[in-house]
Amino acid sequence: MIIVGMTITEKILAAHAGIERVRSGELINAKVDVVLSNDITGPVAINEFNKLGAKKVFDKSKVVMIPDHFSPAKDIKSAEQCKAIRDFAREQELTHYYEVGQMGIEHCLLPELGIVAPGDLVIGADSHTCTYGALGAFATGVGSTDVAAAMATGEVWLRVPETIKVVLKGKPTQPWVVGKDVILALIGKIGVDGARYQALEFVGEGLEHLSMDSRFSMANMAIEAGAKNGIMAFDEKTRDYVKGRVNKPFVFYHSDPDAHYANEIEMDLSQLKPQVAFPHLPSNTRNIDQVGTVLIDQVVIGSCTNGRLEDMRIAAQVLKGKKVHPYLRLIVIPGTQAIYQQCINEGIVDIIIEAGGVFSTPTCGPCLGGYMGILAKGEKALATTNRNFVGRMGDPESEVYLSNPAVAAASAIKGKICSPEEVMEND
């Protein structure tokens, strides 16, 4: 029998299953490093945890609960959901529960606080848990029942995914291109089921030209291609990011040269332009110069995809000294309180407000049609969020378009989807 090497994903899963090697398609039980839920999925997981007859979580430092989707509570029902996870966190004495004043959007907050480390196995009752692959962790979304079982046992049942190698070549040469454009272009190329239950492993010299914030955006949206996880090898940028944040031992992995891949996709970043995903799929992408005239009513800059400091800085760079279109709503939502505070210190909040936008406390809010930006029938929004399904942000007859923060900010000024270059010509 010929023994070939393993991918990063396979190495992490093998290590956590306590076996020498795994292969795609195998079923394993693996120990988890982080079990995550929020104010929507947490109450369901808690109910299932109680049905199991469990009394204590397996490790109070590894079970994380974040009230971020409808928090600060938008109504009585959301208040009850937040109370459910708050009460559970207090009862179980969880190390990682963060109330409104300390919390952030979960997939921005956990990396920022160093809760997730390279080489970790992370599961969360939220599909965008795959964000942490940017750190070189295996991270994936699961159901609330799986989270309940993991909270009790510290283990999860998984099928080892095949891996698709995404080779990034060159560096961005077009203005305003960031990680959001890379992942939108990839999803546009392979479709929303193009990586179904597979790992998307990003490699190549192109990664060197993408910031950690861009990498988080890319891993975050791996699920929009149907992927089980997105992942990137540990490098100097990863090392710089985790330094001073992660205070626990970690292991960084690289794929073996002879690792098996189900497919290989090449992307030339030097040819990439800012992308816009049209309704009603993230795969319905176009280059910014192919958009045409699309009038919009609302712009949202934020979410677990693009609510990080780099995103806020880019938006402010475009908006500085300009005004939001008079019949358009601009809603800017930082990913965490620390990002919010930095935006105050750098004058970003002033720039947003002076331009005519609103700056919010951290929350998922409008991304999932929760609150703070619900669309009426016939309205159109451009957002830096991750999904634009039918009714995602409000009425089923509304429309959501997706873009990077620079395109979103420029479009807020023009009242229509446009390139940042259209509003920066005289700067």
Secondary structure by P-SEA (a helix, b strand, c coil): cbbbbbcaaaaaaaaaaccccccccbbbbbbbcbbbbcccaaaaaaaaaaaaccccccccccbbbbcccccccccaaaaaaaaaaaaaaaaacccccccccccccccccccccccccccccccccccccccccccccbbbbbcaaaaaaaacccbbbbcbbbbbbbbbccccccccccaaaaaaaaaaaccccccccccccccccccccccaaaaaaaaaaccccccccccccccaaaaaaacccccccbbbbbbcccccccbbbbbccccccbbbbcccccccccccccccbbbbccccccccccccaaaaaaaaaaaccccccccbbbbbbbccaaaaaaaaaaaaaaaaaaacccccccccccccccccccccccbbbbcccccccccccccccbbbbbbcaaaaaaaaaaccccccccccccc
